[in-house]
């Protein structure tokens, strides 16, 4: 049994996985209510919440799974990237448990957790990982595409500025929608009609550099300008709000698939047979539908994560720990905000 611990940002999570990737329990203590008044994550509050919730969650996980301490033979913990104070809580907690139990620690890159998460299942053993797959990770802090071959993970592009989830949150806050913004924009967008003539959002390109990187700061700035011009807010015309949200969401997805198309075209040799979507924004219904359509048009198998494994969670960290297999001395595990 492997115990997973995730405290990289604003959710404390603990999970227990069997060696075949079966998730025995995956618990999350959400901090949304604590950060909502500020419209985003406050690092100091996040760290204190992790301190309060981590060990009670560990005890609860063992109890719900009916697993004795003696069955835990390793601990996987997020060591970065993330908020340094939040990471330190998880790493220090894992170190203490490892010393007490006499078991090794597997430090896990948070992004690797997301990359492998589409292969976790709601019930039973995890799906077998393919020899190679393309991974599109989209979340509040990350937007990037990876070429994954076992433990060899090559980043093919990244975001130059704001991540897609961050853009959702900041624009949502400006028009008065509560945090987190992504689900709120999606909810209101269902009642609206996308109109790129009325709301002309840009799809930025780096043609001179021939770069395939994402860039959402222009979309964010454009959305705020258009929201001012059209008086878009939760207190204004509900249909204008709905149409704006639908168009804004379409613009974010347009850049996503523009870059994915370009990366796919530039891949040399035999292309991967699978493309996996991961991260908090992978829960977005529009993007999930477009991803399936994109894969069908190219004869590629698309892996969508269970929605419970889209947001930050310890099950994905434990599963990534199983793939790494290189356990460390607890004294040598270091929390890093950037890795």
C-alpha positions in Angstrom: 0.0 0.0 0.0 1.3 3.5 -0.9 0.1 6.6 1.0 -0.1 9.8 -1.1 0.0 13.3 0.3 -0.8 16.5 -1.8 -0.5 20.0 -0.4 0.8 22.0 -3.3 -1.8 24.8 -3.3 -5.2 25.1 -1.7 -6.4 21.6 -1.2 -5.2 19.1 1.4 -5.5 15.6 0.1 -4.6 12.1 1.3 -5.0 8.8 -0.6 -4.2 5.1 -0.3 -3.5 3.1 -3.4 -2.7 -0.5 -4.0 0.2 -1.5 -6.1 -2.0 -2.0 -9.2 -3.2 1.6 -9.0 -6.5 0.7 -7.3 -7.7 3.7 -5.3 -8.8 2.5 -1.8 -9.5 6.0 -0.6 -8.9 9.6 -1.8 -9.9 12.4 0.6 -9.8 16.1 -0.1 -10.2 19.0 2.3 -11.1 21.9 0.1 -10.3 25.5 1.0 -12.5 27.2 -1.5 -14.7 28.8 1.2 -11.6 30.2 2.9 -10.2 31.8 -0.2 -13.5 32.9 -1.9 -13.6 36.3 -0.2 -10.3 37.2 -1.8 -11.0 36.0 -5.3 -8.0 33.7 -5.3 -5.6 31.7 -3.1 -3.9 33.4 -0.2 -0.7 31.5 0.4 -0.5 32.1 4.2 -4.1 30.9 4.7 -3.4 27.9 2.5 -0.4 26.8 4.6 -2.4 27.1 7.9 -5.3 25.1 6.5 -2.9 22.3 5.5 -1.5 22.3 9.0 -5.0 21.9 10.4 -6.2 19.2 8.0 -3.3 17.0 7.1 -3.0 14.5 9.9 -6.7 14.2 10.7 -7.1 13.3 7.0 -4.4 10.7 7.2 -6.1 9.1 10.2 -9.5 9.2 8.5 -8.1 7.7 5.3 -6.6 4.7 7.2 -9.9 4.3 9.0 -12.2 4.5 5.9 -9.9 2.0 4.0 -9.6 -0.2 7.1 -5.8 -0.2 6.5 -3.4 -0.6 9.5 -0.2 1.4 9.6 1.8 -1.8 9.1 0.4 -2.1 5.6 1.8 1.3 4.5 5.1 0.5 2.9 5.9 3.8 1.2 4.8 7.4 1.1 4.5 9.6 -2.1 4.4 13.3 -1.5 4.2 16.4 -3.7 7.6 18.1 -3.5 6.9 20.8 -6.1 6.1 22.9 -7.9 3.6 24.9 -5.8 3.3 27.4 -3.0 6.4 26.9 -0.9 4.7 27.2 2.5 2.0 24.7 1.5 4.6 22.2 0.1 6.6 22.4 3.3 3.6 21.2 5.3 3.1 18.1 3.2 6.8 17.3 2.9 7.5 17.7 6.6 4.4 15.7 7.4 5.5 12.9 5.1 9.0 12.9 6.5 7.6 12.5 10.1 5.4 9.6 9.0 8.3 8.0 7.1 10.6 8.2 10.1 7.9 6.8 12.4 7.0 4.0 10.2 10.5 3.2 8.9 9.3 3.5 5.2 10.8 5.4 2.3 9.5 8.5 0.6 8.9 9.0 -3.1 9.1 12.8 -4.0 6.7 13.5 -6.8 6.5 16.4 -9.2 3.0 17.8 -9.0 2.8 18.0 -12.8 3.7 14.3 -13.2 0.7 13.6 -11.0 -1.6 15.4 -13.4 0.1 13.8 -16.4 -0.6 10.2 -15.2 -4.1 11.0 -13.7 -6.2 10.1 -16.8 -5.2 6.5 -16.3 -6.7 6.2 -12.8 -10.2 4.6 -12.7 -13.2 5.2 -10.5 -13.0 1.6 -9.4 -10.5 -1.2 -9.8 -6.9 -1.2 -11.1 -5.5 1.7 -13.0 -5.3 1.4 -16.8 -2.0 0.3 -18.2 0.1 3.2 -19.3 0.9 3.2 -23.0 4.5 3.2 -24.1 4.0 6.8 -25.4 1.3 9.4 -25.2 0.8 13.1 -25.5 -0.4 14.9 -22.4 -2.2 18.3 -22.3 -2.1 19.7 -18.8 -4.4 22.7 -18.2 -5.0 24.1 -14.7 -4.9 27.2 -12.6 -1.1 27.4 -12.7 -0.1 25.4 -15.8 -0.8 25.2 -19.5 1.6 22.9 -21.3 1.8 19.9 -23.7 4.2 17.0 -22.9 5.5 14.0 -24.9 5.5 11.1 -22.4 7.5 7.9 -23.0 7.4 6.0 -19.7 9.4 8.1 -17.2 10.9 10.2 -19.9 8.7 13.4 -20.1 9.5 16.1 -22.6 7.8 19.4 -22.5 6.8 20.6 -26.0 5.4 24.0 -25.1 4.3 26.1 -22.1 2.4 29.2 -21.2 4.3 32.5 -21.5 2.2 34.3 -18.9 -1.2 33.4 -17.4 -2.3 29.8 -17.4 -5.8 29.0 -18.7 -7.3 28.4 -15.3 -5.8 31.6 -13.9 -7.4 33.5 -16.9 -10.8 31.9 -16.1 -10.5 33.0 -12.4 -9.3 36.6 -13.1 -11.9 37.5 -15.7 -14.6 35.8 -13.6 -13.6 37.9 -10.6 -13.8 41.1 -12.7 -17.4 40.5 -13.8 -18.4 39.5 -10.2 -18.5 35.7 -10.4 -17.3 33.8 -7.3 -14.0 31.9 -7.1 -13.2 29.5 -8.6 -14.1 31.2 -11.9 -13.9 28.3 -14.4 -17.1 26.4 -13.3 -19.0 29.7 -13.0 -18.1 30.8 -16.5 -19.1 27.4 -17.8 -22.4 27.5 -16.0 -23.4 30.9 -17.3 -22.0 30.1 -20.7 -24.5 27.2 -21.1 -27.3 29.8 -21.3 -25.5 32.0 -23.9 -24.5 32.0 -27.5 -20.9 32.5 -28.6 -20.5 35.6 -30.8 -16.9 36.4 -31.8 -18.1 39.4 -33.8 -19.7 41.0 -30.8 -16.9 39.9 -28.5 -13.7 39.8 -30.7 -11.3 37.8 -28.6 -7.7 37.4 -30.0 -5.9 34.1 -30.6 -2.3 35.2 -30.1 0.5 33.8 -32.2 4.3 34.0 -31.9 4.9 33.8 -35.7 8.3 35.6 -35.7 9.7 33.2 -33.1 7.9 30.2 -34.6 6.9 29.3 -31.1 4.0 27.1 -30.1 3.7 28.5 -26.5 0.4 29.4 -25.0 -0.3 33.1 -24.0 -3.5 33.9 -22.2 -2.6 37.4 -20.9 -3.9 39.0 -24.1 -7.2 37.1 -23.9 -7.5 38.2 -20.2 -6.9 41.9 -21.0 -9.2 41.7 -24.0 -12.0 40.1 -21.9 -11.7 42.8 -19.2 -11.9 45.6 -21.9 -14.9 44.0 -23.6 -16.6 43.5 -20.2 -16.2 47.2 -19.5 -17.5 48.2 -23.0 -20.6 45.9 -22.8 -21.2 46.4 -19.1 -20.9 42.7 -18.4 -21.5 41.8 -14.8 -23.6 39.6 -12.5 -25.7 42.6 -11.7 -26.3 43.5 -15.4 -28.2 41.9 -18.2 -28.1 38.1 -17.6 -28.2 37.4 -21.4 -25.3 39.6 -22.0 -23.4 37.9 -19.2 -24.3 34.5 -20.7 -23.2 35.4 -24.2 -20.0 36.9 -22.9 -19.1 33.8 -20.9 -19.9 31.5 -23.8 -17.7 33.5 -26.2 -14.9 33.9 -23.6 -14.9 30.1 -23.0 -14.8 29.5 -26.8 -11.8 31.9 -27.1 -9.8 30.0 -24.4 -10.6 26.7 -26.1 -9.7 28.1 -29.6 -6.1 28.8 -28.5 -5.9 25.5 -26.7 -6.7 23.5 -29.9 -4.8 25.8 -32.2 -1.6 24.9 -30.2 -2.5 21.3 -29.9 -3.0 21.1 -33.7 0.4 22.7 -34.3 2.2 20.5 -31.9 0.6 17.4 -33.4 1.5 18.5 -36.9 5.2 19.1 -36.0 5.7 15.7 -34.2 8.3 13.8 -36.2 8.0 10.1 -37.0 5.3 7.9 -35.7 2.8 9.8 -33.6 1.4 8.7 -30.2 -1.7 6.5 -30.3 -3.1 8.3 -27.3 -3.6 11.9 -26.1 -4.5 12.5 -22.5 -6.1 15.6 -21.0 -5.4 16.5 -17.4 -5.6 19.3 -14.8 -8.4 21.2 -13.1 -9.6 22.8 -16.4 -9.9 19.2 -17.8 -13.3 19.1 -15.9 -14.7 21.8 -18.3 -17.5 20.2 -20.4 -16.8 22.2 -23.6 -13.2 21.3 -23.6 -13.9 17.6 -22.9 -16.3 17.5 -25.8 -13.9 19.2 -28.2 -11.1 16.9 -27.1 -13.1 13.8 -28.0 -14.1 15.4 -31.4 -10.4 16.3 -32.0 -9.3 12.7 -31.3 -12.0 11.1 -33.5 -11.1 13.4 -36.4 -7.4 12.1 -36.2 -8.0 8.5 -35.3 -6.4 9.1 -31.9 -7.6 7.6 -28.6 -8.4 10.4 -26.1 -8.1 9.8 -22.4 -10.2 12.0 -20.2 -9.6 12.0 -16.4 -12.4 11.2 -14.0 -13.6 14.5 -12.8 -12.6 13.6 -9.3 -9.0 13.3 -10.4 -8.9 16.6 -12.4 -8.3 18.9 -9.4 -5.3 18.5 -7.1 -5.6 15.2 -5.3 -3.4 12.7 -3.6 -4.5 9.7 -5.6 -2.7 11.0 -8.7 0.4 11.8 -6.6 0.5 8.2 -5.2 0.0 6.8 -8.7 2.8 8.9 -10.1 4.9 7.6 -7.2 4.2 4.1 -8.3 5.6 5.0 -11.8 8.8 6.5 -10.4 9.8 3.7 -8.0 12.9 5.6 -6.9 12.3 6.0 -3.2 14.4 8.5 -1.2 15.8 8.9 2.2 13.4 11.2 4.0 16.3 13.5 4.9 16.9 14.2 1.2 13.4 15.2 0.2 13.2 19.0 -0.3 10.2 21.1 -1.1 10.7 23.4 -4.1 8.3 26.0 -5.4 9.8 25.6 -8.9 11.3 22.4 -10.3 
